[in-house]
Amino acid sequence: MSDSVHPLLPAATPLLRGDDGTMQVGGVDSTDGLLLDPVPGLPGVLRALDGRRSQRTVRVEAARDGMDPRLVDTALEALRSTGLLTDLDPADLLATGAGPAASARAVVELPSAARARRPAVWRNRRLAAVVVEGATRVGTPLAAVLAASGVGRVVVRDSGLVRAADAVVGGLTTGDEGRPRSMAAADAIRRVSPLTDVRPLPAGVTPDLTVLTRAWAASDPLTGQAAEGGAHLVATVRGETGVVGPLVVPGATSCLRCADLHRRDADARWPRLAAQLVSAEAPPSGSTLTCLLTALLAAGQVLAYLDDDGAPLTLDATVELRPPDLLPRARRWPAHPACACGAAAAREDPDGGAAPAPPGAEAPGQGTMGPERAHPLTGHDTAPLFPDAGEEDV
């Protein structure tokens, strides 16, 4: 391991002394731990591993205090192989905010970011811009979580005024009632991350990702046009169900229009129903627990996309959180062959045939409301398709 790495042992990692002078590092829960032989001065060296000094500097300081640098190297390598030690990229350190408060917050967040497969993840987050469309009970907490997780520019767009029912933990407050939602959301972001840029993006600048948080934004042509040209993610609560996805990468994944076409195929009334759903702003809905779990799940998808750390769950899929258990369930949305987005054509195999459909690509029978009698609707009839074969616990 290079002497230029910057080792970080998270401050919350337990350092426990045994009766025989040994030291246990971690290992008190489901994570691995390491038992180290007694070495005078080693606990202080480990506790000082804040990621801001290179391993070379740590060795020099240990030698200055009378310790054998080889013992320090051995201990650090053992911690590294156990997964207890995180090596920070110098670019991540340069991207942390100035001042002791910002540094303290970064030290808490950096270990998770540094475990991604790409280098300089924290730096890349600081350079990213995310737009959240809607200061909702999901949108504002989501924006705050993204800011606290290192995203450098988080912009919440909303032209409305705060209502009493908009208040939620980590988002808008009861004291914000009557204020412009965009301003109140910016304050919520600043409470957790004062250095995050909350200014609107300049005209013509496309954000790295747009998150659509209004209940039926996915079916609203105007909202779709606002996100057109850039990647976008749906994250909302519809009624009492949290919905995250699909995450749309234009030209590469199924899009919101693909989903609407699948709904239309299953129920010819869907365009008329969708028009009614988006004709007025939906009232706030969803319990605090549902809203916050939805925001957290969405934040994970946003960061997975920004970090380029594997394929996010919501590519060609939605994840639903339904009461009472709120366990996440994925539902697949294939690209629609009639959609102009081109994703279906891009997936044709080399022989010219269509690529295999994702699991559950067969639509179930649909209940309808006819003049003679009423059929019960199941919740899948106008919600995402393919529940039988395509729905799975996450």
C-alpha positions in Angstrom: 0.0 0.0 0.0 1.4 3.4 -1.0 2.6 5.7 1.8 0.6 8.5 0.1 -2.8 7.1 1.1 -4.8 8.9 3.7 -6.2 6.4 6.2 -9.4 7.1 8.1 -10.7 5.1 11.0 -14.2 6.4 11.7 -14.5 8.0 15.0 -17.5 5.8 15.9 -15.4 2.6 15.6 -15.0 1.2 19.1 -11.5 0.7 20.5 -11.9 -1.6 23.4 -9.1 -2.7 25.8 -9.1 -6.3 27.1 -7.9 -7.6 30.5 -4.6 -8.8 29.0 -3.9 -5.4 27.4 -5.0 -6.4 23.9 -7.1 -4.0 21.9 -10.3 -4.9 20.0 -11.1 -2.7 17.1 -14.8 -2.9 16.1 -16.4 -6.3 16.1 -19.2 -5.6 18.6 -22.1 -5.9 16.1 -22.5 -7.5 12.7 -19.3 -6.0 11.3 -15.9 -7.7 11.5 -13.5 -6.8 14.2 -9.8 -7.1 14.8 -7.8 -8.1 18.0 -4.4 -6.4 18.3 -1.6 -7.3 20.6 -0.6 -4.7 23.2 1.5 -1.9 21.7 2.1 1.2 23.8 0.8 4.3 22.1 -1.1 2.4 19.3 -4.6 3.3 20.5 -3.7 7.0 20.3 -2.3 6.6 16.8 -5.5 4.8 15.6 -7.8 7.3 17.2 -6.0 10.1 15.4 -6.5 8.6 11.9 -8.8 11.3 10.6 -8.0 10.9 6.9 -6.2 14.2 6.7 -2.7 12.8 7.0 -0.9 10.5 4.7 0.2 7.1 6.0 3.8 8.3 5.6 3.0 11.2 8.0 1.4 8.8 10.4 4.5 6.7 10.4 6.8 9.7 10.9 4.8 11.0 13.8 4.7 7.5 15.4 8.5 7.1 15.1 8.9 10.6 16.7 6.9 9.3 19.7 9.1 6.3 20.0 7.0 3.7 18.2 8.3 1.2 15.6 6.8 2.4 12.3 6.7 -1.2 11.1 4.2 -2.1 13.8 2.1 0.9 12.7 2.2 -0.4 9.1 1.2 -3.9 10.2 -1.7 -2.6 12.3 -3.0 -0.4 9.5 -2.7 -3.1 6.9 -4.6 -5.5 9.2 -7.4 -2.9 9.7 -7.5 -2.3 6.0 -7.9 -6.0 5.1 -10.7 -6.3 7.7 -12.5 -3.4 6.1 -12.3 -1.2 9.2 -10.0 1.4 7.6 -11.0 3.7 4.8 -8.4 5.2 2.5 -9.5 8.7 1.3 -8.6 10.2 -2.0 -6.7 13.5 -1.7 -9.2 15.0 -4.1 -12.0 14.2 -1.6 -10.1 16.0 1.1 -9.7 19.1 -1.1 -13.4 19.1 -1.8 -14.5 19.3 1.9 -15.8 22.5 3.2 -13.7 25.0 5.0 -13.8 25.4 8.8 -14.0 22.9 11.7 -17.8 22.4 11.5 -17.7 21.5 7.8 -14.7 19.2 8.4 -16.4 17.4 11.3 -19.5 16.8 9.2 -17.4 15.6 6.3 -15.5 13.1 8.5 -18.8 11.5 9.3 -20.0 11.2 5.7 -16.7 10.4 3.9 -16.3 6.7 5.0 -19.5 5.7 3.2 -18.7 7.8 0.1 -15.1 6.5 -0.1 -16.2 2.9 -0.3 -17.7 3.4 -3.8 -15.7 1.9 -6.6 -14.8 5.2 -8.3 -12.1 7.4 -7.0 -12.7 10.9 -5.6 -16.4 10.2 -5.0 -16.8 13.1 -2.5 -15.2 15.5 -5.0 -17.5 14.4 -7.7 -20.5 14.9 -5.5 -19.4 18.4 -4.6 -19.2 19.2 -8.3 -22.7 17.7 -9.0 -26.0 19.7 -9.4 -29.3 18.1 -8.6 -32.7 19.8 -9.2 -35.7 18.7 -7.1 -39.0 19.5 -8.7 -41.4 20.1 -5.8 -40.9 21.1 -2.2 -43.1 18.3 -1.1 -43.1 16.0 2.0 -40.6 13.9 0.1 -38.8 16.5 -2.0 -37.6 18.8 0.8 -36.2 16.1 3.1 -34.6 14.4 0.0 -32.9 17.7 -0.9 -31.6 18.1 2.6 -30.3 14.5 2.7 -28.5 15.0 -0.7 -26.9 18.2 0.6 -25.7 16.6 3.8 -24.3 13.7 1.7 -22.0 16.0 -0.2 -23.9 17.1 -3.3 -22.6 20.6 -4.0 -25.6 22.2 -5.6 -29.2 21.2 -4.7 -32.0 23.4 -6.2 -35.6 23.0 -5.1 -38.1 24.4 -7.6 -41.6 25.2 -6.4 -43.8 28.2 -7.1 -46.3 27.6 -4.3 -46.7 28.6 -0.7 -46.1 26.4 2.3 -49.3 24.9 3.7 -49.5 23.5 7.3 -49.8 19.9 5.9 -46.5 20.3 4.1 -44.5 20.2 7.3 -42.4 17.0 7.9 -39.4 16.0 9.8 -36.2 17.2 8.1 -38.2 19.3 5.6 -40.5 22.3 5.8 -41.6 23.3 9.3 -44.9 24.6 10.8 -43.2 28.0 11.1 -42.8 28.1 7.3 -46.5 28.3 6.6 -47.3 31.0 4.1 -43.8 31.4 2.9 -42.7 30.6 -0.7 -41.9 26.9 -0.7 -38.7 27.3 -2.7 -37.3 29.6 -0.1 -38.4 27.5 2.9 -36.8 24.4 1.2 -33.5 26.3 0.7 -33.5 27.0 4.4 -34.1 23.3 5.2 -31.0 22.6 3.1 -28.9 25.2 4.8 -29.8 23.9 8.2 -28.0 20.7 7.5 -25.3 21.9 5.0 -24.7 25.7 5.1 -22.2 25.6 2.2 -24.5 23.9 -0.3 -25.3 26.1 -3.3 -29.1 26.5 -3.5 -29.2 29.1 -6.3 -31.2 28.3 -9.4 -29.1 27.0 -12.3 -28.3 29.4 -15.1 -30.5 29.3 -18.2 -29.5 26.5 -20.5 -27.6 24.5 -17.9 -28.8 20.9 -17.5 -28.4 19.4 -14.0 -26.8 16.1 -13.4 -30.1 14.7 -12.3 -33.7 16.0 -11.9 -35.9 14.5 -9.2 -39.7 14.7 -9.8 -41.5 14.6 -6.4 -45.0 15.7 -7.1 -47.6 12.9 -6.9 -48.4 12.5 -10.6 -45.5 14.4 -12.1 -44.5 11.2 -14.1 -47.7 11.6 -16.1 -47.6 15.4 -16.6 -46.3 16.3 -20.1 -45.2 19.7 -18.8 -43.0 18.2 -16.1 -41.6 15.7 -18.5 -40.6 18.6 -20.8 -38.9 20.3 -17.9 -36.7 17.2 -17.3 -36.2 16.5 -21.0 -32.7 16.1 -22.2 -31.3 15.1 -18.8 -31.5 12.1 -16.5 -34.5 12.2 -14.1 -35.9 10.2 -11.3 -39.5 9.9 -9.9 -39.7 10.0 -6.1 -43.1 10.6 -4.6 -45.9 9.4 -2.4 -49.2 8.6 -4.1 -51.9 8.3 -1.6 -50.2 6.3 1.1 -47.7 4.5 -1.1 -44.1 5.7 -1.6 -42.9 5.3 -5.2 -39.2 5.7 -6.3 -38.4 5.3 -10.0 -38.1 4.9 -12.8 -34.7 6.5 -13.1 -34.6 7.6 -16.7 -31.4 7.9 -18.6 -32.5 9.3 -22.0 -32.0 6.9 -24.9 -30.6 4.1 -22.7 -33.5 3.2 -20.3 -37.3 3.0 -20.5 -38.8 6.5 -19.9 -41.9 8.0 -18.4 -43.7 7.9 -21.7 -42.9 4.2 -22.0 -44.7 3.7 -18.7 -47.7 5.7 -19.8 -47.9 3.6 -23.0 -47.9 0.4 -21.0 -50.7 1.8 -18.9 -52.6 2.8 -22.0 -52.2 -0.7 -23.4 -53.7 -2.2 -20.3 -56.4 0.3 -19.9 -57.6 2.5 -22.9 -59.0 5.0 -20.4 -55.6 5.8 -19.0 -54.9 9.0 -20.9 -58.2 10.5 -19.8 -57.5 9.4 -16.2 -54.0 10.8 -16.2 -55.2 14.1 -17.5 -57.5 14.4 -14.5 -54.7 13.4 -12.0 -52.4 16.2 -13.2 -55.1 18.9 -13.7 -54.6 20.2 -10.2 -52.0 20.0 -7.5 -52.4 16.9 -5.3 -52.9 17.6 -1.6 -50.1 16.5 0.7 -50.3 12.8 1.6 -48.4 10.0 3.2 -47.4 9.4 6.8 -44.2 10.9 8.0 -42.6 7.4 8.0 -43.6 6.7 4.4 -42.4 10.1 3.2 -39.0 9.9 5.0 -38.4 6.3 3.8 -39.3 7.3 0.3 -36.9 10.3 0.5 -34.1 8.1 1.8 -34.6 5.4 -0.8 -34.6 8.1 -3.5 -31.4 9.6 -2.1 -29.7 6.3 -2.3 -30.7 6.0 -6.0 -29.5 9.6 -6.7 -26.1 8.9 -5.1 -25.7 5.6 -6.8 -26.2 7.4 -10.1 -23.9 10.3 -9.3 -21.2 8.0 -7.9 -21.5 5.7 -10.9 -21.4 2.9 -8.4 -23.1 0.0 -10.2 -26.6 0.0 -11.7 -29.3 1.7 -9.5 -32.3 -0.5 -8.7 -34.7 1.9 -10.4 -33.3 1.6 -13.9 -36.3 0.3 -15.9 -38.1 -0.2 -12.6 -40.0 1.4 -9.7 -39.7 0.5 -6.1 -42.8 0.8 -4.0 -43.2 1.2 -0.2 -46.7 0.2 0.8 -48.2 0.4 4.3 -48.3 -1.2 6.7 -45.0 -3.1 6.4 -43.3 -0.5 4.0 -41.0 -3.2 2.7 -39.6 -2.2 -0.7 -41.0 -4.1 -3.7 -39.5 -3.7 -7.2 -41.7 -3.6 -10.3 -40.2 -3.8 -13.8 -41.0 -1.4 -16.6 -39.6 -2.4 -20.0 -39.0 0.0 -22.8 -42.1 0.3 -24.9 -41.6 -0.5 -28.7 -44.0 2.4 -29.7 -42.2 5.0 -27.7 -40.1 7.6 -29.5 -37.4 7.5 -26.8 -35.6 4.8 -28.7 -34.7 2.7 -25.8 -36.6 -0.4 -27.1 -34.8 -0.1 -30.5 -31.5 0.3 -28.8 -32.0 -3.1 -27.1 -32.6 -5.1 -30.2 -30.2 -8.1 -30.4 -27.6 -8.4 -33.2 -30.0 -10.7 -35.2 -32.6 -7.9 -35.4 -35.0 -9.4 -33.0 -36.2 -7.8 -29.8 -34.2 -8.3 -26.7 -35.9 -10.6 -24.1 -38.5 -8.7 -22.1 -37.8 -8.1 -18.4 -39.4 -10.4 -15.9 -43.2 -9.8 -15.7 -43.6 -8.2 -19.1 -47.0 -9.8 -19.5 -49.8 -7.5 -18.3 -52.4 -9.1 -16.0 -56.1 -8.9 -16.6 -57.6 -5.6 -15.8 -60.7 -4.7 -13.8 -63.0 -2.2 -15.6 -65.9 0.0 -14.7 -68.7 -0.8 -17.2 -72.3 0.5 -17.3 -73.7 -2.9 -16.4 -71.8 -3.6 -13.2 -68.7 -2.4 -11.3 -65.6 -4.5 -11.0 -63.3 -4.0 -8.1 -59.9 -2.3 -9.0 -56.9 -3.9 -7.4 -54.5 -1.0 -7.2 -52.5 -2.5 -10.1 -55.1 -1.5 -12.6 -54.0 2.1 -13.0 -50.7 1.7 -11.1 -47.5 0.2 -12.5 -48.0 -3.0 -14.5 -46.6 -6.5 -14.3 -47.3 -7.3 -10.6 -47.5 -11.1 -10.9 -44.2 -12.0 -12.5 -42.4 -8.7 -12.2 -42.9 -7.7 -8.6 -40.3 -8.8 -6.2 -39.2 -8.0 -2.7 -36.0 -5.9 -2.6 
